[in-house]
Amino acid sequence: MKIIVAIKQVPDRDAPVRIAAGSKWIEERELQFAMNEPDAYALEEALELKEKHGGEVIVISAGPERVGTTIREALAKGADRAIHIVCEDLEARDALGVARLLAAAIKQENPDLVLTGLQSEDLGLGQTGVILAELLAMPHSTLILHVEKIDSGIKVKRELEEGWFQSIEMPLPAVLTMQSGGNKLRYATLMGIKRAKTKETRLVAAGDLGAGAASAVVLERIALPRKEKSTQILPGSPKDAAAALVEKLKTEARVL
Amino acid sequence: MNIFLILEESGGHIKKSSWEALGAALKLAPAESVTAVVLGAQTEALAAETAAKGVGKVVRVEHPLLAPYTPDGFIISLEQLIRAEAPAYVVFPHTYQVRDYAPALACRMGQVLIGDVTGVDDGPLFTRQLMQGRLNGSYRHSGNGTCFVSVQAGAFRAVDSGASAPPAEITKFTPTLDATQIRTHPGEPFRDSAQTVDLGSAQRIVSVGRGIKDAEHMGLMQDLATALGAELAASRPICDNGWLPMERQVGSSGQTVSPKLYLAVGISGAIQHLVGMKGSQCIVAINKDPDAPIFEVADYGIVGDLFEAVPALTEAVKAAKQ
């Protein structure tokens, strides 16, 4: 099976978020970046499918030069090669604009399966995979925990709401967005990190994909959320804060 | 102006999140302008339930191939309806099902869904959360054509009016749909195993997040839960890692709880978690990041290292009992 995994590099979860001048996006200087975790689960599923059925795992990612570190991490974990869509203005494109870039590059590869995470940890749109399926004219499903190859294509386990699941069968090629927790993420081995250096990463300029188009939706500004409640922060040493909290829970909130 | 509101059903009734989406739609136009849309193989009862809600019109999009739900069936049918009527807005509840098809439907119409909206302001500007709830973004629809919007569960008050209004006119729309156009074949919904923990009825819950860092520290949390007489729960990543069973997960993909006391330890408070616990009577957060979104819903907080705060709290709870 030839599997393409679309991965995104996102600000590290613990990185401090500061609003940049102009309030259009966050200050990216000094930020640490990491692989979007749901995409890491998509990569893991792809690598496990390859181990079972053979084939090739190709990772694709759009973004500026720094995205190369996340691509190398995916190669070190076991992806065979990579496509880096070099794009300096990713945050200025809406979900359709980004999906068009990815779709244009993916089409040239004729994959059997396209996987990506169900959403990104920065924008949280949860749309890229579904739009990709539409642009590639492939069937799709979302919130997938497990993929099994069958004669007619694939059978997937989809998460529904309130603890329910569903099996869905579909022909290949197809696009799936992966939910976290379906498998255990692997770490890159030393050998994997060494090998990654010899693997191919093809650079494609965003402008060469012919996918430029006006945005249908625009992010006007970003802001800190308004607080719903005023939180009483209990100061002092851990011991003092804990004692004060217990006192509040007993006498003020009356929940102890 | 005409607004389409796409309703979703569960067990033969319209889901509450659909009436919350109606609440959002009413920020865009009055109720007379809202056309409520129900889809399925049999929609008569759903349409009657909807017609009494005070909306302008109800459309039954009915076809044998619309049950069970498939993205192809819903996208093809709604595309035909939307092209015929050209509404200014199409509003959905932001459910798992909507996430599965609405982005592709919008794309087919050359549009982009503004998803998971928590607020509608003049403009209109649509608010949605970014960076796991640490920021809000204001989005605007640009250009011409229909604007597609999905509404976060719990963000708007469910509309429950219309009881005195005369029932809305109901019309039927039969899409042109062929079995060969449906590419995915869903099976019956199932559960993995019988639920053995009912967090919904727990009075006190101690909930663990990524801040715990490693499975070996879970004992600290169990000690606190035991001292408090609380159930132990967690945010999704903890259950993904197998440090607690999946059935102890609180949030949009787990259980929804509203205990007297909810103590969130090392949980940043992404929306997927908050929707499962923000109805709790008293919320306490322990987190090293004073800007973590969990503090937006917490009544009490300790900002600091959980590995110091939790043992201290366990001791304080034990001391208070003596």
Boltz contact constraints between the chains, C-beta under 6 A:
constraints:
  - contact:
      token1: [A, 17]
      token2: [B, 131]
      max_distance: 6.0
  - contact:
      token1: [A, 17]
      token2: [B, 134]
      max_distance: 6.0
  - contact:
      token1: [A, 94]
      token2: [B, 112]
      max_distance: 6.0
  - contact:
      token1: [A, 95]
      token2: [B, 112]
      max_distance: 6.0
  - contact:
      token1: [A, 96]
      token2: [B, 107]
      max_distance: 6.0
  - contact:
      token1: [A, 96]
      token2: [B, 112]
      max_distance: 6.0
  - contact:
      token1: [A, 122]
      token2: [B, 131]
      max_distance: 6.0
  - contact:
      token1: [A, 126]
      token2: [B, 99]
      max_distance: 6.0
  - contact:
      token1: [A, 127]
      token2: [B, 103]
      max_distance: 6.0
  - contact:
      token1: [A, 130]
      token2: [B, 103]
      max_distance: 6.0
  - contact:
      token1: [A, 130]
      token2: [B, 104]
      max_distance: 6.0
  - contact:
      token1: [A, 131]
      token2: [B, 103]
      max_distance: 6.0
  - contact:
      token1: [A, 131]
      token2: [B, 107]
      max_distance: 6.0
  - contact:
      token1: [A, 134]
      token2: [B, 104]
      max_distance: 6.0
  - contact:
      token1: [A, 134]
      token2: [B, 107]
      max_distance: 6.0
  - contact:
      token1: [A, 139]
      token2: [B, 183]
      max_distance: 6.0
  - contact:
      token1: [A, 139]
      token2: [B, 184]
      max_distance: 6.0
  - contact:
      token1: [A, 142]
      token2: [B, 100]
      max_distance: 6.0
  - contact:
      token1: [A, 160]
      token2: [B, 189]
      max_distance: 6.0
  - contact:
      token1: [A, 161]
      token2: [B, 96]
      max_distance: 6.0
  - contact:
      token1: [A, 163]
      token2: [B, 191]
      max_distance: 6.0
  - contact:
      token1: [A, 164]
      token2: [B, 189]
      max_distance: 6.0
  - contact:
      token1: [A, 165]
      token2: [B, 190]
      max_distance: 6.0
  - contact:
      token1: [A, 166]
      token2: [B, 186]
      max_distance: 6.0
  - contact:
      token1: [A, 166]
      token2: [B, 187]
      max_distance: 6.0
  - contact:
      token1: [A, 166]
      token2: [B, 189]
      max_distance: 6.0
  - contact:
      token1: [A, 167]
      token2: [B, 187]
      max_distance: 6.0
  - contact:
      token1: [A, 168]
      token2: [B, 184]
      max_distance: 6.0
  - contact:
      token1: [A, 168]
      token2: [B, 186]
      max_distance: 6.0
  - contact:
      token1: [A, 169]
      token2: [B, 185]
      max_distance: 6.0
  - contact:
      token1: [A, 170]
      token2: [B, 183]
      max_distance: 6.0
  - contact:
      token1: [A, 170]
      token2: [B, 184]
      max_distance: 6.0
  - contact:
      token1: [A, 180]
      token2: [B, 240]
      max_distance: 6.0
  - contact:
      token1: [A, 181]
      token2: [B, 240]
      max_distance: 6.0
  - contact:
      token1: [A, 216]
      token2: [B, 111]
      max_distance: 6.0
  - contact:
      token1: [A, 216]
      token2: [B, 112]
      max_distance: 6.0
  - contact:
      token1: [A, 217]
      token2: [B, 112]
      max_distance: 6.0
  - contact:
      token1: [A, 217]
      token2: [B, 114]
      max_distance: 6.0
  - contact:
      token1: [A, 217]
      token2: [B, 139]
      max_distance: 6.0
  - contact:
      token1: [A, 217]
      token2: [B, 141]
      max_distance: 6.0
  - contact:
      token1: [A, 218]
      token2: [B, 140]
      max_distance: 6.0
  - contact:
      token1: [A, 218]
      token2: [B, 142]
      max_distance: 6.0
  - contact:
      token1: [A, 219]
      token2: [B, 137]
      max_distance: 6.0
  - contact:
      token1: [A, 219]
      token2: [B, 139]
      max_distance: 6.0
  - contact:
      token1: [A, 220]
      token2: [B, 138]
      max_distance: 6.0
  - contact:
      token1: [A, 220]
      token2: [B, 140]
      max_distance: 6.0
  - contact:
      token1: [A, 221]
      token2: [B, 138]
      max_distance: 6.0
  - contact:
      token1: [A, 222]
      token2: [B, 135]
      max_distance: 6.0
  - contact:
      token1: [A, 222]
      token2: [B, 137]
      max_distance: 6.0
  - contact:
      token1: [A, 223]
      token2: [B, 136]
      max_distance: 6.0
  - contact:
      token1: [A, 225]
      token2: [B, 136]
      max_distance: 6.0
  - contact:
      token1: [A, 227]
      token2: [B, 296]
      max_distance: 6.0
  - contact:
      token1: [A, 228]
      token2: [B, 296]
      max_distance: 6.0
  - contact:
      token1: [A, 228]
      token2: [B, 297]
      max_distance: 6.0
  - contact:
      token1: [A, 231]
      token2: [B, 295]
      max_distance: 6.0
  - contact:
      token1: [A, 231]
      token2: [B, 298]
      max_distance: 6.0
  - contact:
      token1: [A, 231]
      token2: [B, 301]
      max_distance: 6.0
  - contact:
      token1: [A, 232]
      token2: [B, 300]
      max_distance: 6.0
  - contact:
      token1: [A, 233]
      token2: [B, 301]
      max_distance: 6.0
  - contact:
      token1: [A, 233]
      token2: [B, 303]
      max_distance: 6.0
  - contact:
      token1: [A, 234]
      token2: [B, 302]
      max_distance: 6.0
  - contact:
      token1: [A, 238]
      token2: [B, 308]
      max_distance: 6.0
  - contact:
      token1: [A, 238]
      token2: [B, 309]
      max_distance: 6.0
  - contact:
      token1: [A, 238]
      token2: [B, 312]
      max_distance: 6.0
  - contact:
      token1: [A, 239]
      token2: [B, 312]
      max_distance: 6.0
  - contact:
      token1: [A, 241]
      token2: [B, 302]
      max_distance: 6.0
  - contact:
      token1: [A, 242]
      token2: [B, 312]
      max_distance: 6.0
  - contact:
      token1: [A, 242]
      token2: [B, 313]
      max_distance: 6.0
  - contact:
      token1: [A, 242]
      token2: [B, 316]
      max_distance: 6.0
  - contact:
      token1: [A, 243]
      token2: [B, 316]
      max_distance: 6.0
  - contact:
      token1: [A, 245]
      token2: [B, 300]
      max_distance: 6.0
  - contact:
      token1: [A, 246]
      token2: [B, 316]
      max_distance: 6.0
  - contact:
      token1: [A, 246]
      token2: [B, 317]
      max_distance: 6.0
  - contact:
      token1: [A, 246]
      token2: [B, 320]
      max_distance: 6.0
  - contact:
      token1: [A, 248]
      token2: [B, 300]
      max_distance: 6.0
  - contact:
      token1: [A, 253]
      token2: [B, 282]
      max_distance: 6.0
  - contact:
      token1: [A, 255]
      token2: [B, 260]
      max_distance: 6.0
  - contact:
      token1: [A, 255]
      token2: [B, 261]
      max_distance: 6.0
  - contact:
      token1: [A, 255]
      token2: [B, 282]
      max_distance: 6.0
